[in-house]
Amino acid sequence: TAMLAAGVDRSGCLGVAITPDQVEKANRFAGGLDPRQFIGIGSIHAELAPDENVASLRRHGLRMAKVHPLFQGYGLDHRGLHETLARMEGHFAVINHVGAGKDPETNRGCTPGLLAELAGRFPRLDIIACHFGGYRMIDEAQATVIGLPVYVDSSWPPSVSALGRDRLRALIAEHGADRVIFGSDWPMASQADEVAAVRGLGL
């Protein structure tokens, strides 16, 4: 219903396995979505064996996985995550939450600086950094992520319009519009409102 109201034909659905034993279940769900309406985006977990992470993605026909340190209990600098990403490089994409959202200790695991380090370590990995590379850390994101050879998305609950029209236009111009992906983070934000906010930028 929300997609229809917003004029959205297909949505990327992101699964996040909170624990290693949830990876297979999350990927089975994502892989079973109707591809006419949804793009299934799977999950990996740093504490699951790298080969098992990759095998689960392949088994369910998934080409991308979500990493969300705030919920999964590890940071973007976790050795187990890096071992899995090394096996994904050149074959899969990964979309990472970057920025604040919980307590300061947890937030330290997904800073723009750590995302920049991932981009340097895995140059052949297609990386999408959520929230312009740093939710509630936009100054650091602009200094460290914007301009890197990664994709960023425009999701920023409760609305990307909170960043301001001039700031948004500057971020997109600096990073390159061809590497900025529309995102709403629904149901945290309204798809229709986010479409309107982007269209209102006059790009």
C-alpha positions as CSV (number, residue, x, y, z in Angstrom):
1,T,0.0,0.0,0.0
2,A,2.8,2.4,0.9
3,M,4.6,1.6,-2.4
4,L,1.4,2.2,-4.4
5,A,0.7,5.5,-2.7
6,A,4.3,6.7,-3.4
7,G,4.4,5.5,-7.0
8,V,7.2,3.0,-6.2
9,D,7.2,0.0,-8.5
10,R,9.9,-2.1,-6.7
11,S,11.5,-1.9,-3.3
12,G,14.7,-3.3,-2.0
13,C,13.9,-5.3,1.1
14,L,16.8,-5.6,3.6
15,G,17.0,-8.5,6.0
16,V,19.3,-8.3,9.1
17,A,20.2,-11.5,10.9
18,I,20.8,-10.4,14.6
19,T,22.6,-13.7,15.4
20,P,24.6,-16.1,13.2
21,D,21.9,-18.8,13.3
22,Q,19.3,-16.4,11.8
23,V,21.3,-15.9,8.5
24,E,19.8,-18.8,6.6
25,K,16.3,-17.9,7.7
26,A,16.7,-14.3,6.7
27,N,18.2,-15.2,3.3
28,R,15.5,-17.8,2.6
29,F,12.9,-15.0,3.2
30,A,14.7,-12.4,1.1
31,G,15.2,-14.9,-1.7
32,G,11.5,-15.9,-1.7
33,L,10.2,-12.4,-2.3
34,D,8.2,-11.7,-5.5
35,P,10.9,-10.2,-7.8
36,R,8.2,-8.2,-9.7
37,Q,7.8,-6.1,-6.6
38,F,10.8,-6.6,-4.4
39,I,14.6,-6.9,-4.6
40,G,15.6,-9.3,-1.9
41,I,18.7,-8.2,0.0
42,G,20.2,-10.8,2.3
43,S,22.2,-10.9,5.4
44,I,25.6,-12.0,6.6
45,H,27.0,-12.2,10.1
46,A,30.6,-11.7,11.3
47,E,30.4,-14.6,13.7
48,L,29.2,-17.1,11.0
49,A,31.9,-18.9,9.0
50,P,32.7,-16.9,5.8
51,D,32.0,-19.8,3.5
52,E,28.6,-20.4,5.2
53,N,27.7,-16.7,4.7
54,V,28.5,-16.8,1.0
55,A,26.9,-20.2,0.5
56,S,23.6,-19.0,2.0
57,L,23.5,-16.0,-0.3
58,R,24.2,-18.2,-3.3
59,R,21.7,-20.8,-2.3
60,H,18.9,-18.2,-2.3
61,G,19.9,-16.3,-5.4
62,L,20.9,-13.1,-3.5
63,R,23.4,-10.7,-4.9
64,M,23.7,-8.3,-2.0
65,A,23.8,-8.4,1.8
66,K,23.0,-5.9,4.6
67,V,25.4,-5.3,7.5
68,H,23.9,-3.4,10.5
69,P,26.4,-3.1,13.4
70,L,23.9,-1.4,15.7
71,F,21.7,-4.6,15.7
72,Q,24.2,-7.3,15.0
73,G,26.6,-6.6,17.8
74,Y,29.9,-6.1,15.9
75,G,31.6,-3.3,14.2
76,L,32.7,-2.7,10.6
77,D,36.3,-3.5,11.8
78,H,35.4,-7.1,12.9
79,R,37.9,-9.6,11.5
80,G,35.1,-12.1,10.8
81,L,33.3,-9.5,8.7
82,H,36.4,-8.8,6.7
83,E,36.9,-12.5,6.0
84,T,33.4,-12.7,4.6
85,L,33.7,-9.5,2.6
86,A,37.0,-10.8,1.1
87,R,35.0,-13.8,-0.3
88,M,32.2,-11.5,-1.5
89,E,34.5,-9.1,-3.3
90,G,34.0,-9.2,-7.0
91,H,30.8,-11.3,-6.7
92,F,28.4,-9.5,-4.4
93,A,27.5,-6.1,-3.1
94,V,27.2,-5.1,0.5
95,I,25.0,-2.3,2.0
96,N,26.2,-1.0,5.4
97,H,24.5,1.1,8.0
98,V,26.8,3.9,8.8
99,G,26.3,6.4,11.6
100,A,24.7,6.8,15.0
101,G,21.5,5.3,16.4
102,K,22.3,3.7,19.7
103,D,24.8,4.3,22.6
104,P,28.2,5.9,21.9
105,E,30.1,2.6,22.4
106,T,27.9,0.8,19.8
107,N,28.0,3.8,17.4
108,R,31.8,3.6,17.4
109,G,31.5,0.4,15.4
110,C,29.9,2.0,12.3
111,T,31.5,5.4,11.8
112,P,32.2,7.0,8.4
113,G,35.9,6.5,9.1
114,L,35.5,2.7,9.4
115,L,33.4,2.7,6.2
116,A,36.3,4.5,4.4
117,E,38.7,1.9,5.7
118,L,36.5,-0.9,4.3
119,A,36.5,0.8,0.9
120,G,40.3,1.0,0.9
121,R,40.6,-2.6,2.1
122,F,38.2,-4.1,-0.5
123,P,38.5,-2.0,-3.7
124,R,36.6,-4.6,-5.8
125,L,33.6,-4.9,-3.5
126,D,30.5,-2.9,-4.4
127,I,29.8,-1.0,-1.2
128,I,26.7,1.0,-0.5
129,A,26.9,3.3,2.6
130,C,23.5,4.1,4.0
131,H,22.5,7.6,5.0
132,F,25.0,9.5,2.8
133,G,27.7,7.6,4.7
134,G,27.0,8.7,8.2
135,Y,23.6,9.0,9.9
136,R,23.7,11.9,12.4
137,M,27.5,12.1,11.5
138,I,27.1,14.0,8.2
139,D,30.1,16.4,8.7
140,E,32.4,13.4,9.2
141,A,30.7,11.5,6.4
142,Q,31.3,14.5,4.0
143,A,34.9,14.6,5.0
144,T,35.7,10.9,4.8
145,V,33.0,9.0,2.6
146,I,31.7,11.5,0.1
147,G,33.9,11.3,-2.9
148,L,35.1,7.7,-2.3
149,P,34.4,5.1,-5.0
150,V,31.3,3.8,-3.1
151,Y,27.6,4.3,-3.5
152,V,25.6,6.2,-0.8
153,D,21.9,6.2,-0.3
154,S,19.6,9.1,0.6
155,S,17.7,7.5,3.5
156,W,17.7,9.8,6.6
157,P,14.8,9.2,8.9
158,P,12.4,10.8,9.6
159,S,13.2,12.6,6.3
160,V,16.1,13.5,4.2
161,S,14.7,17.0,4.0
162,A,16.0,17.6,7.5
163,L,19.5,18.0,6.0
164,G,18.3,21.0,4.0
165,R,18.1,21.5,0.3
166,D,21.4,23.3,-0.1
167,R,23.3,20.6,1.9
168,L,21.7,17.8,-0.1
169,R,22.5,19.4,-3.4
170,A,26.1,19.9,-2.3
171,L,26.5,16.3,-1.1
172,I,25.1,14.9,-4.4
173,A,27.2,17.2,-6.5
174,E,30.4,16.3,-4.6
175,H,29.8,12.6,-4.6
176,G,28.4,12.3,-8.1
177,A,24.7,11.7,-8.8
178,D,25.5,8.4,-10.5
179,R,26.7,7.0,-7.2
180,V,23.7,8.2,-5.1
181,I,20.8,5.8,-4.6
182,F,17.3,6.7,-3.5
183,G,16.4,5.2,-0.2
184,S,13.5,5.8,2.2
185,D,14.3,3.5,5.2
186,W,10.5,2.7,5.2
187,P,8.8,2.3,7.6
188,M,11.1,4.7,9.5
189,A,10.2,7.3,6.9
190,S,7.5,7.8,4.3
191,Q,8.4,6.7,0.8
192,A,6.1,9.3,-0.7
193,D,7.6,12.1,1.4
194,E,11.1,11.0,0.5
195,V,10.3,10.9,-3.3
196,A,8.9,14.4,-2.9
197,A,11.9,15.7,-1.1
198,V,14.3,14.4,-3.8
199,R,12.2,15.8,-6.6
200,G,12.1,19.1,-4.7
201,L,15.9,19.4,-5.0
202,G,15.5,20.6,-8.6
203,L,18.2,18.3,-10.0
